[in-house]
Amino acid sequence: MAPPFTPALPSLLYCYPWMPFPRRITIYLHEKQISSTLVKTVRVSDPQDGDEVVDRSFPSRPRGSLPILAVRSDANDEDGKPSQWFHVRQSMAIINSLEELCEQKLYGFDSPMGSLFGRDLMEQVRVNEVLILAEELTVIWNPVRTFGTKAGTMSYPQGAREMLRWVRRPLLAIEKWWQESDRDVCFSEPGISTL
């Protein structure tokens, strides 16, 4: 039977510092006050500049789209060599796994700022609403950013302007939604706390 998984720290977060999905994680790390002794950010050069790790003292960039959190087991394999890296992909999967480590106070992670996902059902619902909207807007925004600037592999400013209209529509809807005074009525009804 294999021993339980124990990560060798620090884990490595491979990311482009300026792209929205990796940036979400670097903001999370800062807000949660997660030390670089636990998660070290590894900057990767722009795709048009080679898409390689900038600081060559780190292992090569894993295959796949960034961000990628690389976690290595503290145990050795059957030959006594250090274990292979385990990769967590997708920004929300990375944030969820780090948040769980903080909540459980495992391997030196802590949660001095409290839970990102809320302490009770009401907070969890509100956080999920915002996270889902943020995810949608980030997905819509990413092509605007890459087509409208030289950040991507191709430039198509007219297409970026049209896509920007797609971003503005949900933003206006969200703004109107937040201004509605009765949006929380359904949560004040008896019985919601038993869900």
Secondary structure, 3 states (H helix, E strand, C coil): CCCCCCEEEEEEEEECCCCHHHHHHHHHHHHCCCCCCCEEEEEECCHHHCCCECCCCCCCCCCCCCCEEEEEECCECCCCCECCEEEEECHHHHHHHHHHHHHHCCCCCCCCCCCCCCCCHHHHHHHHHHHHHHHHHHHHHHHHHHHHCCCCCCCCHHHHHHHHHHHHHHHHHHHHHHHCCCCCHHHHCCCHHHC
